Amino acid sequence: MERCDALAKHSELAGGLTRVFLSPESRAAGERVLGWMREAGMQARLDAIGNVVGRYEGERPGLPCLMLGSHLDTVRNAGRYDGMLGVVSAIDCADALNSKNKRLPFAIEVVGFGDEEGVRFGTTLLGSRAVAGKFDFEVLKLKDSKGISLEKALTDAGLDPQRIPDAAKKKGEVLAYAELHIEQGPVLEAEGLALGVVTAINGFSRLRVTLAGMAGHAGTVPMNLRRDALAAAAECVLAVERIGRGKPELVATVGKLDALPGAINVIPGDVTFTIDVRSPRDEARIEAVSAIRSSMEKILQQRKIQSRIEDLQSQGVAACAPWLMEQMDRAVAAEGLKVRRLPSGAGHDGMAIQAIADIAMLFVRCKGGISHNPAEAITEADAGAGARALLQFISGFKKQ
């Protein structure tokens, strides 16, 4: 808990927490984590994409690893446990083994992924995609709000974008990936449970919609002659909400909307907004995206608004491996706790890592189910239960 507090101090937001990929704050947090890894008896380094990686060798050097970890970047005005709790808990587990000079028949690698949230460059899982060998070099052209490209940001951080493939792990080098994370939902709290074993990570689709109407004077253009891009966007947003409500466990969100020229007395002529659709069933998500596109096209045609709808990112459901869930169940039960399985509505780095290894996740109860918010809170007792269960999982881990 103290380490989560310490990491929260590395923030570009005074009095809050904002730490985006490749920022000075992220580099400072990474240096602190590297120090903790070394104190825990691990060899620690930054990889080619800027992930923080610590390795605790097994009974002999060079063995395949059980990979643990989470992310170190945050959303804007974030809480202090989302991501960070999983990294520091994994380091604590390595430290516990090291303090007893205990080596396992496999290595442990703890990764603090540099970018999971995608806040700065608009595309998520950059760190874990590189580790999985799935990094798309086209994203190097993406620019942040200041016009700085990902390629330049990497170079400015002392990293070589052309060496990103060096961060990749091959199948067989990673036995499995396990991540401890706050639940980010209210289920465990509602049922009075400290921990939950994750069954799957919901799939998601992300789109960007650009609308072009006609800007004009708010006092002189009659209502029936307007091509108001913001009014059209409002109708589209409601269509997204309606379709998102259409099926159980399906959710659809417009999370960002920008209107120009942005003056009180001018009809908005240009609007850009994003759409995020998620579901534990890929078929339901894909159908929802199609329905949203169709509904928006009708709205925009009626309003004579030109549009461009771009697919930003899509990721299928990432199911946790049954053999790993069983081992995680036993670890939770060994702590004297009731075993509860539940899906994750939020995305996680395991979605990328699944390309090279089976995945597992352990949820820790959070107050009110709140995350991505300064009000994000967990108890020390629950954090301790999670860390101990993770150590039980590591100590009893059996390869498939």
HELIX and SHEET records of a PDB file:
HELIX    1   1 GLU A    2  ALA A    8  1                                   7    
HELIX    2   2 PRO A   24  GLU A   39  1                                  16    
HELIX    3   3 MET A   84  SER A   99  1                                  16    
HELIX    4   4 LEU A  126  VAL A  131  1                                   6    
HELIX    5   5 PHE A  137  LYS A  141  5                                   5    
HELIX    6   6 LEU A  150  ASP A  156  1                                   7    
HELIX    7   7 PRO A  161  ALA A  167  5                                   7    
HELIX    8   8 VAL A  187  ALA A  190  1                                   4    
HELIX    9   9 MET A  223  LEU A  225  5                                   3    
HELIX   10  10 ALA A  229  GLY A  244  1                                  16    
HELIX   11  11 ASP A  282  GLN A  302  1                                  21    
HELIX   12  12 PRO A  322  ALA A  334  1                                  13    
HELIX   13  13 GLY A  350  ILE A  353  1                                   4    
HELIX   14  14 LYS A  367  GLY A  369  5                                   3    
HELIX   15  15 GLU A  380  SER A  395  1                                  16    
SHEET    1   A 8 GLN A  43  LEU A  46  0                                        
SHEET    2   A 8 VAL A  52  TYR A  56 -1                                        
SHEET    3   A 8 ALA A 107  PHE A 113 -1                                        
SHEET    4   A 8 CYS A  65  HIS A  71  1                                        
SHEET    5   A 8 VAL A 174  ILE A 182  1                                        
SHEET    6   A 8 ILE A 359  VAL A 364  1                                        
SHEET    7   A 8 LEU A 195  ILE A 201 -1                                        
SHEET    8   A 8 ALA A 318  ALA A 319 -1                                        
SHEET    1   B 8 GLN A  43  LEU A  46  0                                        
SHEET    2   B 8 VAL A  52  TYR A  56 -1                                        
SHEET    3   B 8 ALA A 107  PHE A 113 -1                                        
SHEET    4   B 8 CYS A  65  HIS A  71  1                                        
SHEET    5   B 8 VAL A 174  ILE A 182  1                                        
SHEET    6   B 8 ILE A 359  VAL A 364  1                                        
SHEET    7   B 8 LEU A 195  ILE A 201 -1                                        
SHEET    8   B 8 ARG A 341  SER A 344  1                                        
SHEET    1   C 4 VAL A 251  THR A 253  0                                        
SHEET    2   C 4 ASP A 270  SER A 279 -1                                        
SHEET    3   C 4 GLY A 203  ALA A 212 -1                                        
SHEET    4   C 4 GLN A 306  GLN A 315 -1                                        
SHEET    1   D 2 GLY A 216  HIS A 217  0                                        
SHEET    2   D 2 VAL A 266  ILE A 267 -1                                        
SHEET    1   E 3 VAL A 251  THR A 253  0                                        
SHEET    2   E 3 ASP A 270  SER A 279 -1                                        
SHEET    3   E 3 LEU A 257  LEU A 260 -1                                        
END                                                                             
